[in-house]
Amino acid sequence: MTRRTPTGAAVLQPTVTQAITEAVLDELAEQGYARLSMEAVAKRAGVGKSALYRRWSSKQEMAISVISEFSMEQVTVPDTGSLRGDLRAALDTLMKWLTHPRFSRIMPDLVAEVARNPELGEAVETLVGMPKRERVAAMFQRAIDRGELPQDTDLELALDLLAAPLYWRLVVRSAEPDPAYMDNLTDALLRSLTNPS
């Protein structure tokens, strides 16, 4: 008996998924979340809409899934062996993420859309914000374990301190940080975290 190749949800070809992912990012960068549509993504990716619905049940699920996967690929914090080295590496990866040619156009629109759409905001926080923060929190925990940070370090505050200045400079002010700025920011963060009083 000849075995029939499964159809539908059973077959999710990686090349098709990649084409769709690229199309979602392009559409988000060019049109924004509000104007994003399954039809436009399918057309750009050269697939039928059914290929999208086999992967995601809605526009929101599709957009957040793609943004989450892209963001987690960008957020890699190597263990350099020191808090200063880790901070500098974390800032570099954060800058790379925020200045990515497509994502630098997606981020401001997404932030504005989240302010209008609480359900989207919750999805972004759950699938993008929290996983990223957990990954970076491990960096601070390593510093605590090495004795470079106090045991009672406020990790929530530390995470905010790390991301906020660079986000403000890149996204709000549209100012490019040079290496000297990044070094000075690293040193300022190190002082504030190791000498909180």
Legacy VTK file of the C-alpha trace (Angstrom):
# vtk DataFile Version 3.0
C-alpha trace
ASCII
DATASET POLYDATA
POINTS 197 float
0.000 0.000 0.000
1.381 3.390 -0.999
1.531 5.918 1.792
-0.006 9.270 0.907
1.898 12.427 1.808
0.059 14.251 4.581
-1.584 17.543 3.687
-2.726 20.621 5.551
-1.330 21.367 8.975
0.788 18.239 8.951
3.193 19.771 6.409
4.830 23.073 7.337
7.710 23.585 4.964
10.546 25.622 6.549
11.221 27.529 3.320
7.587 28.619 3.148
7.607 29.604 6.818
10.754 31.665 6.215
9.194 33.427 3.210
6.111 34.241 5.264
8.209 35.491 8.179
10.145 37.846 5.897
6.886 39.047 4.358
5.381 39.777 7.787
8.426 41.832 8.812
8.393 43.722 5.502
4.685 44.471 5.750
4.989 45.611 9.370
7.903 47.892 8.456
6.139 49.381 5.430
2.462 49.412 6.458
2.425 49.215 10.254
0.406 46.871 12.445
-2.995 48.503 11.852
-2.746 48.084 8.065
-1.149 44.634 8.210
-3.325 41.999 6.562
-3.118 38.280 5.992
-3.895 38.882 2.297
-0.952 41.255 1.823
1.435 38.931 3.640
0.330 35.940 1.573
0.713 37.897 -1.657
4.185 39.162 -0.717
5.300 35.672 0.356
3.876 34.096 -2.804
1.624 31.685 -0.911
-2.076 31.169 -0.389
-3.750 32.475 2.763
-4.250 28.878 3.878
-0.465 28.628 4.393
-0.747 31.425 6.961
-3.788 29.995 8.716
-2.045 26.634 9.067
0.526 28.440 11.189
-1.466 31.139 12.996
-5.142 31.697 13.705
-5.133 35.496 13.399
-3.215 38.542 12.270
-2.255 39.337 15.864
-0.946 35.834 16.542
1.030 35.916 13.290
2.559 39.344 13.936
3.501 38.712 17.557
4.886 35.251 16.799
7.145 36.639 14.061
8.233 39.650 16.157
8.936 37.404 19.136
11.039 34.965 17.129
12.955 37.788 15.466
13.537 39.571 18.781
14.756 36.490 20.618
17.246 35.807 17.812
18.637 39.319 18.349
18.876 39.101 22.132
21.936 37.028 22.846
23.930 37.993 25.924
27.277 36.197 26.027
28.885 35.367 29.341
32.065 37.451 29.200
33.064 36.609 32.772
32.537 40.108 34.144
29.558 42.363 34.783
31.109 45.221 32.807
31.772 42.953 29.824
28.269 41.523 30.019
26.697 44.996 30.254
28.617 46.202 27.198
27.670 43.068 25.236
24.020 43.427 26.273
23.993 47.069 25.160
25.523 46.090 21.818
22.852 43.451 21.182
20.116 45.853 22.274
21.432 48.487 19.877
21.614 45.928 17.056
17.979 44.986 17.706
16.712 48.577 17.907
18.659 49.742 14.825
17.830 46.766 12.603
16.705 48.238 9.239
13.199 46.774 9.486
12.711 46.585 13.228
13.694 50.220 13.766
10.590 51.059 11.680
8.387 48.435 13.345
9.142 49.340 16.976
7.712 52.910 17.153
4.538 51.827 15.373
4.156 48.795 17.634
4.589 50.927 20.777
1.897 53.337 19.545
-0.434 50.467 18.638
0.026 48.826 22.049
-1.128 52.064 23.699
-4.420 51.791 21.765
-4.856 48.026 21.970
-4.566 46.455 25.459
-4.972 42.912 24.098
-2.053 43.451 21.733
-0.076 45.014 24.574
-0.598 41.949 26.739
0.509 39.663 23.897
3.628 41.751 23.246
4.541 41.732 26.938
3.952 37.973 27.288
5.671 36.822 24.100
8.298 39.507 23.509
8.969 41.551 26.637
9.027 38.868 29.323
11.168 36.296 27.454
13.717 38.992 26.592
13.831 40.228 30.166
14.253 36.683 31.502
17.217 36.114 29.217
18.908 39.356 30.290
18.002 38.783 33.960
20.216 35.682 33.821
23.144 38.018 33.119
22.461 39.947 36.331
21.995 36.708 38.268
25.439 35.563 37.112
26.896 38.827 38.440
25.150 38.243 41.781
26.527 34.684 41.904
30.046 36.008 41.163
29.706 38.556 43.962
29.796 41.547 41.597
26.294 42.638 42.568
24.585 42.574 45.974
22.296 39.622 46.720
19.360 42.010 47.110
19.810 43.639 43.681
16.443 44.746 42.302
16.423 42.856 38.986
13.360 44.672 37.653
15.057 48.018 38.186
18.340 46.728 36.754
16.567 45.554 33.593
14.854 48.922 33.176
18.115 50.793 33.751
19.839 48.737 31.074
17.253 49.233 28.337
15.809 52.690 28.974
18.711 55.011 28.056
19.435 53.289 24.760
15.741 53.028 23.861
15.303 56.735 24.622
18.328 57.732 22.565
17.576 55.541 19.541
13.790 55.397 19.351
12.612 58.630 20.963
15.469 60.970 20.050
16.597 59.222 16.832
20.213 59.865 17.880
22.980 57.435 16.983
25.162 56.315 19.890
28.878 56.259 19.126
31.356 53.883 20.825
32.280 56.542 23.404
28.622 56.938 24.375
28.244 53.166 24.702
31.353 52.942 26.896
30.189 55.852 29.068
26.721 54.314 29.376
28.270 50.988 30.393
30.323 52.681 33.100
27.322 54.696 34.340
25.226 51.527 34.575
28.014 49.704 36.371
28.312 52.511 38.952
24.578 52.711 39.538
24.225 48.949 39.955
27.276 48.324 42.125
26.922 51.470 44.279
23.143 51.881 44.649
23.292 53.931 47.876
LINES 1 198
197 0 1 2 3 4 5 6 7 8 9 10 11 12 13 14 15 16 17 18 19 20 21 22 23 24 25 26 27 28 29 30 31 32 33 34 35 36 37 38 39 40 41 42 43 44 45 46 47 48 49 50 51 52 53 54 55 56 57 58 59 60 61 62 63 64 65 66 67 68 69 70 71 72 73 74 75 76 77 78 79 80 81 82 83 84 85 86 87 88 89 90 91 92 93 94 95 96 97 98 99 100 101 102 103 104 105 106 107 108 109 110 111 112 113 114 115 116 117 118 119 120 121 122 123 124 125 126 127 128 129 130 131 132 133 134 135 136 137 138 139 140 141 142 143 144 145 146 147 148 149 150 151 152 153 154 155 156 157 158 159 160 161 162 163 164 165 166 167 168 169 170 171 172 173 174 175 176 177 178 179 180 181 182 183 184 185 186 187 188 189 190 191 192 193 194 195 196
